[in-house]
Amino acid sequence: MATTSDISRGMILKLDGNLYSVVEFGENKTARAAAKVWAKLKGVDNNRTIEKTWNSGETVFPVRVEKHTYQYLYKDETGYNLMNNETFEQIALAEEMIDAPQFLKDGSEIFVYINTETEQPIGAELPEKVVLQITYCEPGLKGDTATRATKPATVETGATVNVPLFVNDGELIRINTKTGDYVERVKE
């Protein structure tokens, strides 16, 4: 059991039988009424976004979640197949359970969140930044570093990323998986 004062960003709460992740939260204080705590919540198992308000000090029901490191193996009709790096147990996750699946390549690391009450996976995310090789882009021009102009480039997973004009085929680039943006070139 916890109260509204324990709410933090990223916490998983159980509301009306569904799991929600806290995206943003705050407190409204007025001179006459009791303080209220509000939270913007994103559905873990239903992809809905809601806002919820509680009276200050009300009881909330957090769910204990563990983060495990898995390795991506392959994709088939059952979903994305992953292997636990410690127990070698394999699981398959649906595409909608994974943040940024377009940047997954064979053998890459992925973090799976598991509900400790049911021992079921509730979601997965890639590391914040991944390094991928460009398989196709238009030729770059030397000296095109002054402007912020970009061009589309296809990376080894098949995803398309906008990169600066000076980036060429075959180069390794670092990509932010949260935004899908180019970060920098990587030297081998």
N, C-alpha and C positions, 0 to 999 in steps of 0.2 A: 504494500500500500504506500502511496505517496500523496502529497498534496500539490496544489498548483504552484507552490513556491519551488518545487523540485523540477519543473518543466525546463528542458534545455533543447537547443537545436539538435536535430538528429535522433532524439528520443523516439521510441516506438510506443504508441499508446493504443489501448483497446477501447473502442467506442462502438456500442450497439453491435457487438459481435464481429466487427471489422478492425483491421489493423491500419493505423495511420502513422506516418512519420511527421515530426514537427519540422516545418520548413522555417517558420518565423514565429515569434511570440513577443508579447509585451504586456504592459499593465496600464490600465486607465484608472486614475484616481480623481475623484471629484470631491468637492467640499462637503456636500450633503450625504451622498450615498457611499456605500461600502466600495472598496476597490474591486475592480473586475480584472481578470486575467484573460487575454485573448490569444488564440493561436491559429495560424494558417497551417492546415494539415493536408498532406498528400497521401492518398490511399496506397498502401503497400500491396494489397491483394485485389484492388478494384480500380485503380488508376483514376480515382476521383479526387478533386481538390475541394476542401471545405474549410469554412472558418467556424470556430467554436469559441464560446465565451463561458467562463465559469466565475462564480463569486470567489474572491480571494480566500484561500484556505480550504477549498473544496477538495474532495478526494478524487484522484485520477488513478488509472490502472495502467502502469507501464508494463511492457513485455520485455523480458530479458532476451537479448539477442547476442549471439556469438558470431564473430567474424573469423572465417577460416580461409586459408589460401588454397586455391585449387589451380589445376593446370587445364587449359583448354585442349581437348583432343581432336574433335571433329564435329561436324553438323550432319544430321540425317533427319528422317521423318519424325523421330521422337523429340528432336530439339537439339540444343547445344550440349554435347557430352563433355563432362568435366571429371577430373580425377583429383581426389583429396591427396595432397602432397605428403601427409603423415600416415594415413591409414590405407591409401591406395584404393579406397572405395570410389565407385563411379556413380554419377548422377546425371540426369538429363534435365535441362531447364528450357522452358519455352522462351521464345525471343523477347516477349514483352516483359519478362522478369529481369532482363539484363540491360543495364545502361550502356549505350553506345556499342551495340554488338557489331557494327560495321567496322570497327577497328580491331576485332579479334583475329589473331593469326594462330596457326597450329603451334602448340607448345607455350603460348603466352600465359602469364600469370593473371588470375582473376580472383577477386575477393567475393565469397559467398556468405550471405547473412542467414543464419539459421535460428529459428524460433526455438528456444530451449524447452518450452512447454510441450510442443508437438514433435520436436526434432525434424521439422520440415523446413526446407529452404524457402525464404520469403523474398529474396532478391539477390542480385549480384551486380558488382561494378568493377570496371577496369581500374588500374592505377591512374592517378591524375594525368600523367603524361606517358605516352608510348612512342617508341622509335619505329618507323616504318620506312620502307624503301619505295621510291617513286618508280612506277613501271611505265608511265607515259605522261608527258607534258610537252607543250610547244617548246622549241629551243629558246634558251635564255640569251639575253644580250649583256655583254660585259659592260659594267658601269651603270646598270639600271638599279642603283641602290638609293638614289635620292628621292624618288617618288614612292608613294605607298600603293602604286598600282599592283594588281594581282592577276594571276591567271589560274585556271583550273588544272589540277594535276590528279592523276589516278595513282593510288598507292597499291601495294601488293595485296591488300585485302579486298580490293575492288571499290573502296570508298573514294569519293572525290573531295579534295581539299583545295581551298584557294591558297596559293603560295606566291611569294614575290617573283618578279620577272627574272631575277638572276638565278633561280633554282632550275636545275636540269634533270634529265632522265638519269636513273640509277643512283641518285644521291639519297642519303638517309636524312630524314627530317623528324623532328620531335613534334608531336601533335598533342594538344590539350583535349582529353577525352570528354570533358564536361561541356565544352563549347564547340568542339570540332575544328578549332582554329590551328593554323600553323604557328609554332613557337620559334623554332630555330633549325638551322642545319646542324647535322651531327657529323663530326670527323670520325673516320673509322679508326 
